[in-house]
Amino acid sequence: REAEAFKEQGNAYYAKKDYNEAFNYYTKAIDICPNNASYYGNRAATLMMLGRFREALEDAQQSVRLDDSFVRGHLREGKCHLSLGNAMAASRCFQRVLELDHKNTQAQQELKNATTVLEYEKIAEVDFEKRDFRKVVFCMDRALEFAPACHRFKILKAECLALLGRYPEAQSVASDILRMDSTNADALYVRGLCLYYEDCIEKAVQFFVQALRMAPDHEKACLACRNAKALKAKKEDGNKAFKKGNYKLAYELYTEALGIDPNNIKTNAKLYCNRGTVNSKLRKLEEAIDDCTNAVKLDDTYVKAYLRRAQCYMDTEQYEDAVRDYEKVYQTEKTKEHKQLLKNAQVELKKSKRKDYYKILGVNKNASEDEIKKAYRKRALMHHPDRHSGASAEVQKEEEKKFKEVGEAFTILSDPKKKARYDSGQDLEEDGLNMGEFDPNNIFKAFFSGPGGFSFEASGPGNFFFQFG
């Protein structure tokens, strides 16, 4: 009678949703009468409401051990198994209920739920092997609707979130589990995995080591720990070789590091950028561009890789691509330095779309005044229309065009002010120089007349002689 009184008080508190008090009174009833199945069943229901499913499972199992025909006991045991993610055990419990009461609608529905969870588990297993991590997360979210206390499902979801680069979400799931169970090796592994993929390799190793202390046979933690240590060592060795100027060795070490773990996106992005820097030092500029492109494919926010690639584009005169990269950088980090780099690239792009007068004369951009004059003398004589008067109309037209361009080039590059404006990328037409009205013969005559000059006369089609002064 005393035990029954405690049970009734427990029921009253349960009805008020005061589950802690209900638990206390059911416990008092059990202490007085430890062989009553319904007392354990009631306490199991209370523990379930408190989210303490493992303890609830023990009470539910004890209730059906005491009375195998206790339908609610089997239902609660099944519900605990399902909540904890053991859908097979849950199915057996619900099937037992249906043996006792084949019309029990709750057992019928719960059996369907258990079957659904098993299906999601199977799909997730296949998709994990296929590396379709988004689908695995979807399946685990659906399974967790029926199994909210299943650490295994949560860990699998967290691991996939980490592999998808959704580190804050993965960390949150793992941290929730560790708050309840600080020795959970799987959760420790996921925490380490997030740090590892965020390029915090030293901290990651600490979590992997801790996970292995809790579970020495944890294969994933063991592999991740080994990869993390190898990656750290190779990257550091590559950096040392680079600082010493041993670029060939640095290239080899960065390449080896890139082969360690293709899933480590952030670290691999840095390794590609580092290797790109090595290639640029070796003047392998196209290879450097390829490496930087791989880096930004892995991490499209990686400013250093964009800057390195942009410089390589500048060095290979791919100015449009350089401008695009510098614009991306400046949008990300609006600094004076980045603004100036963008401006320089825009100037070079503008210059590249004009005629290259240095190229027309066949001199470099640092050519002296004498070198420019000599180059003009050579090219003007080479392309003078009179020299090609016996050629076809097509050839004559082409040589006349080249002769005009040589005159234009000399006009600009022989005038210090015009040359300075041309070199800075400014518009020459602002100086009133309209090349459309330009007469190259005037430049030619002016250049070859005067003291020390010589005259250039034709004695007939295609025949020439030079009369020196």
Summary of the structure (lengths in Angstrom):
residues: 469
radius of gyration: 40.5
end to end distance: 139.6
largest distance: 140.5
contacts: 1508
relative contact order: 0.03
helix: 76%
strand: 3%
